[in-house]
Amino acid sequence: MNIPRQRGPWAPALSVVVPAYNEAANLPALLDEIDAALRHVDHEIICVDDASDDGTDAVLAACAATRPHLRVLRHRRRSGQSAALRSGVKAARAAWIATLDGDGQNDPADLPRLLQARADAAADVRLFAGWRVKREDSASKRWASRFANTVRARLLHDATPDTGCGIKLFARDAFLDLPAFDHMHRYLPALMQRAGWRTLSVPVNHRPRLHGRSKYDNLGRALVGISDLRGVLWLLRRGACAVADERIARDVEVLP
């Protein structure tokens, strides 16, 4: 007799990963908006609490009580947005991941637009990056981001106008193959291209922050960004990763 296949765990069509640090006031409405935007898509939501101290864990626990598709992870100590993003992606059950920042400035209504872009794109496009055409931030923050994007684009040649946007869609396996380091989420297009995949920027909405305050200041982000940029340049200069396609498919023997 043949050995029957074991039924695996439920696998949604999309996993939405939301890294959050001290966003207790923003998350309930954001979760409602995600569910509304994806009402026709089988999905799960994974919120990663990066050791918040404002009651975010209690808020997420209350939200999870009424949302069976919401999973909550919490870091034991604060580890940063890139670490929270990676924790969520590793826990995700879907082959494709959508990400949004926990502050509510990314608009979940743009998620179907990213999914449509994926449906229309070639198979080797593994990252769809949000492009905030109209930023709803302070003038100083917009200027700093514009300057940083200009410098990064000239050095990395990643053809991406906005790498700092939190709303993205990418293949889980491609992401987990990337080198992991702090702030790597700001360099996903260049890292994906280094790995042999194509990327695409998609115009998206951007909203003002309603509660709380930004976790980044312009000076701190600039100082860290210089070190990060040097590291990514080193990775790019060390050569691209190889992508192999299987050319001959062989039958797999069924165990008796």
Salt bridges, closest charged atoms under 4 A:
GLU23 OE2 - ARG209 NH2 2.92
GLU23 OE2 - LYS215 NZ 2.84
ASP32 OD1 - ARG67 NH2 2.27
GLU33 OE2 - ARG207 NH1 2.73
ASP35 OD1 - HIS43 NE2 2.81
ASP35 OD2 - ARG67 NE 3.58
ASP35 OD1 - HIS69 NE2 2.80
GLU44 OE1 - ARG71 NH1 3.10
GLU44 OE1 - ARG93 NH1 3.15
ASP49 OD2 - ARG74 NH1 2.55
ASP50 OD1 - HIS75 ND1 2.76
ASP103 OD2 - ARG209 NH2 3.66
ASP107 OD1 - ARG207 NH1 3.66
ASP110 OD1 - ARG113 NH1 3.67
ASP124 OD1 - ARG198 NH1 3.21
ASP137 OD2 - ARG135 NH2 2.54
ASP158 OD2 - ARG152 NE 2.89
ASP162 OD2 - ARG132 NE 2.79
ASP173 OD1 - ARG126 NH1 3.67
ASP182 OD2 - HIS183 NE2 3.65
